[in-house]
Amino acid sequence: MEKQEAKNVEATTETVNTVTDAPARSNYRGGRGRGRNEGGERRNPRRPRRGGQRGERVRSEFEQKIISIRRVTRVMAGGRRFSFSVAMVVGDKKNRVGVGIGKAGDTQLAIEKAVRNAKKNMITVPMNDKSQIGHDVQKKVSSSEVMIMPAPGRGLVAGSSVRTVLEFAGVRDVTAKLLSRSKNKLNNARATIEALKLLKSN
């Protein structure tokens, strides 16, 4: 009987020592917080982004620029509803360029739609080794009419959104002139795109 009681006392002592040696848990979350292990380290550290170390963004081959942004208002039965319309020029400054438009309730979403639309409607401009066009072109779209003429040694002489389209296409040594009085930047850019489509390869 005495031996049995001695065994029970030893077992109880071992249990107490085990509980005492275990690390005490408290409400302090300095070392271990949400998403951390016992050592205070993150369980699933963030993976590095594509293209290099974390924080580096992959640079796109295309450059983009907003040429027009408007806030459109629709009068509904419950009141007014606002949306945004964005016109964008996208190009690689080599020989590809496109103009797109995007509409959404949020500005950022409208810009993303405009970029996708511009890439979908992208054209390839035929040029020589010096990034020059071979002949004059003229085109009218809606109320906008533009004429593009080669001008060796003069650089890029153009204004409004016509300059943006030619610059993003990588065209050099040209003179562009708006033959209409239209101030609509989107129509001017579209007229420039249609004029560039008329170019023939050298």
C-alpha positions in Angstrom: 0.0 0.0 0.0 2.8 2.4 0.9 4.6 1.5 -2.4 1.5 2.4 -4.4 1.1 5.8 -2.6 4.8 6.5 -3.3 4.3 5.8 -7.0 1.3 8.1 -7.1 3.3 10.9 -5.5 6.2 10.5 -8.0 3.7 10.6 -11.0 2.1 13.8 -9.6 5.5 15.4 -9.1 6.5 14.7 -12.8 3.2 16.1 -14.0 3.7 19.3 -12.0 7.3 19.7 -13.3 6.1 19.2 -16.9 3.5 21.9 -16.6 6.0 24.2 -14.9 8.7 23.8 -17.6 6.2 24.5 -20.4 6.3 28.2 -21.7 3.6 30.2 -20.2 1.1 31.8 -22.6 0.0 35.3 -21.9 -2.1 37.9 -23.7 1.0 39.8 -24.8 1.2 39.5 -28.7 4.5 41.2 -29.2 6.5 38.1 -30.1 3.6 36.0 -31.6 0.8 37.7 -33.4 -1.6 37.0 -36.2 0.0 34.8 -38.8 3.2 34.2 -36.7 4.7 31.0 -35.2 6.1 30.4 -31.8 9.4 32.2 -32.6 7.6 35.4 -33.8 8.4 34.7 -37.5 5.8 34.8 -40.2 4.4 31.5 -41.2 3.9 32.4 -44.9 6.2 35.2 -45.9 5.2 37.1 -49.0 6.5 35.8 -52.3 8.7 38.1 -54.4 6.9 39.6 -57.4 7.6 38.5 -60.9 10.6 40.0 -62.5 12.9 40.4 -59.5 12.9 41.2 -55.8 9.8 42.2 -53.8 8.7 45.7 -54.6 10.0 45.9 -58.2 7.3 46.2 -60.9 7.6 44.6 -64.3 8.0 47.4 -66.8 5.6 47.2 -69.7 6.9 47.5 -73.2 4.1 50.0 -74.0 3.9 53.6 -72.8 0.5 55.2 -72.2 -0.9 58.6 -71.9 -4.4 60.0 -71.2 -5.5 62.5 -73.8 -9.0 63.1 -72.5 -11.0 62.3 -69.4 -14.6 63.4 -68.9 -17.2 62.9 -66.1 -20.5 61.9 -67.7 -23.8 62.5 -65.8 -27.0 60.5 -66.5 -30.3 61.6 -65.0 -32.2 58.6 -63.7 -35.5 58.2 -61.9 -33.7 57.9 -58.6 -31.3 60.8 -59.2 -28.1 61.5 -61.1 -25.5 58.8 -61.9 -21.9 59.7 -62.6 -19.4 57.8 -64.7 -16.0 58.5 -66.3 -14.9 58.3 -69.9 -11.2 58.1 -70.6 -9.4 58.3 -73.9 -5.9 56.8 -74.0 -3.0 56.5 -76.4 -0.7 53.4 -76.1 2.5 52.7 -78.1 5.9 51.2 -77.9 7.7 54.1 -79.7 9.0 51.7 -82.3 6.1 51.3 -84.9 3.0 50.2 -83.0 0.4 52.6 -81.6 -3.3 52.5 -80.7 -6.1 54.7 -79.4 -8.7 53.4 -77.0 -11.6 54.5 -74.9 -12.9 53.2 -71.6 -16.0 54.0 -69.6 -16.7 53.0 -66.0 -18.0 54.3 -62.7 -14.4 54.4 -61.3 -11.5 56.3 -62.9 -9.0 53.5 -62.4 -11.3 51.0 -64.0 -12.0 53.3 -66.9 -8.3 53.7 -67.5 -7.7 49.9 -67.5 -10.5 49.5 -70.0 -9.1 52.2 -72.2 -5.7 50.5 -72.2 -7.2 47.2 -73.2 -9.2 48.8 -75.9 -6.1 50.6 -77.3 -4.0 47.5 -77.3 -6.8 45.6 -79.1 -7.0 48.4 -81.8 -3.2 48.8 -82.2 -1.8 49.3 -85.7 1.7 48.9 -87.1 3.1 52.0 -88.9 5.3 51.3 -91.9 8.5 53.3 -91.7 12.1 53.1 -93.0 15.3 52.5 -90.9 15.3 56.2 -89.8 11.7 56.0 -88.5 10.5 58.2 -91.3 7.3 57.9 -93.4 7.5 57.7 -97.2 4.7 60.0 -98.4 2.0 62.5 -97.4 -1.3 61.2 -96.0 -4.5 63.0 -95.2 -7.7 61.7 -93.5 -10.9 63.0 -92.0 -12.8 61.3 -89.2 -16.0 62.9 -88.0 -15.3 66.6 -87.8 -11.5 66.2 -87.5 -9.2 66.3 -90.5 -5.4 65.8 -90.3 -2.6 65.9 -92.8 0.8 64.3 -92.2 3.8 65.2 -94.3 7.4 63.9 -94.2 10.0 66.6 -93.3 13.5 65.3 -93.2 15.7 67.1 -90.6 12.8 69.0 -88.9 12.0 66.5 -86.2 8.4 66.1 -85.0 6.3 69.2 -85.6 2.7 68.6 -84.5 0.2 69.7 -81.8 -2.7 68.5 -79.7 -3.2 64.7 -79.5 -1.7 64.3 -83.0 1.7 64.8 -81.5 1.1 62.2 -78.8 0.0 59.6 -81.4 3.0 60.2 -83.7 5.4 60.3 -80.7 4.2 57.0 -79.3 4.4 55.4 -82.8 8.0 56.4 -83.0 7.6 58.5 -86.1 10.4 61.2 -86.7 10.9 64.0 -89.1 7.2 64.7 -89.9 5.0 67.8 -90.0 1.3 67.3 -89.1 -1.4 69.9 -89.6 -5.0 70.0 -88.4 -7.1 71.2 -91.3 -10.3 71.4 -89.2 -11.1 73.6 -86.2 -12.2 70.7 -84.1 -10.8 70.7 -80.5 -12.0 67.1 -79.9 -8.7 65.4 -78.9 -10.2 61.9 -79.3 -11.4 62.6 -82.9 -8.0 64.2 -83.7 -6.2 61.1 -82.4 -8.5 58.8 -84.4 -8.0 60.8 -87.5 -4.2 60.5 -87.0 -4.5 56.7 -86.7 -6.6 56.4 -89.8 -4.1 58.6 -91.7 -1.3 56.3 -90.6 -3.2 53.3 -91.9 -2.9 54.9 -95.4 0.9 54.7 -95.3 2.6 52.2 -97.7 5.7 50.4 -96.8 8.9 51.8 -98.5 
